[in-house]
């Protein structure tokens, strides 16, 4: 899938930085919308849903953090990828942003090349490869084009991270992966996500699959990690 013409919404209160980001992203062949604050960003999202939001952490009025919380708690925008931009390098800010569901983090100052690379990496993660493929294991069907999962025809409701986890497991059956490998393949090179985060999302995924009897396919391999297998 091409990255060009993917729509980026830049939410940044400083006009000079906003214009610089627009220029840089348009040169990289993204389609760009901008907003100076959160109320304007809400309007832009309602007008035309972006593929990714580049969000400044420190803004007057509603902060980037509050806006992230709002987006992630709404069913219409919970799966919108967000990259948080901050002037502050403090670890706890990064952790708070990522715990709320930000997909990545950039600290000012950053290069245009780094920005574009991060955006491309997040878009690749949120749009699984082989966009038209449908995979099926024992009646559990994962449709990558629509990102829908069904169990013997019944929809299974998963959050975006649980969906990516399941997509990864179904694509790589019968193999044991360490938590570190799962982090790397599902989250990408995101150093702020701890290994125990994997366990939290595995639990959520199992819970979603449990009513259909598919939770046992996600197996814990003691001392190593996880395996997805039909052989229970």
ZIFEN-V385708 format. One line per field, one symbol per residue. ss: DSSP state (h for helix, s for strand, l for the rest). phi: phi as a letter, one per 30 degrees, with the letter a starting at -180 (. if undefined). A space follows every 50 residues. Layout:
BEGIN
ss->???
phi->???
END
This chain:
BEGIN
ss->llllllssssslllhhhhhhhhhhhhhlllsssssllhhhhhhhhhhlll lssssslllllllhhhhhhhhhhlllllllssssssllllhhhhhhhhhl lllssssllllhhhhhhhhhhhhhhhlllllllssssllssssllllsss sllssslllhhhhhhhhhhhhllllssshhhhhhhhhlllllllhhhhhh hhhhhhhhhhllllhhhsssslllssssllll
phi->.dddidcccccaddeddedddeedddddiccbcbbdadeddedddddadd daccbddcbdiddeddddedddccddbdcddbcdcbcccdeddddddddd jdcabbcddbdeddedddddddddddcediecdbcbbhjccccddchcbb chjcdccbdeddddddeddddbdicdbdedddeddccidcddcdddeedd dddddddddeecicdddccdceiblbbcbddc
END
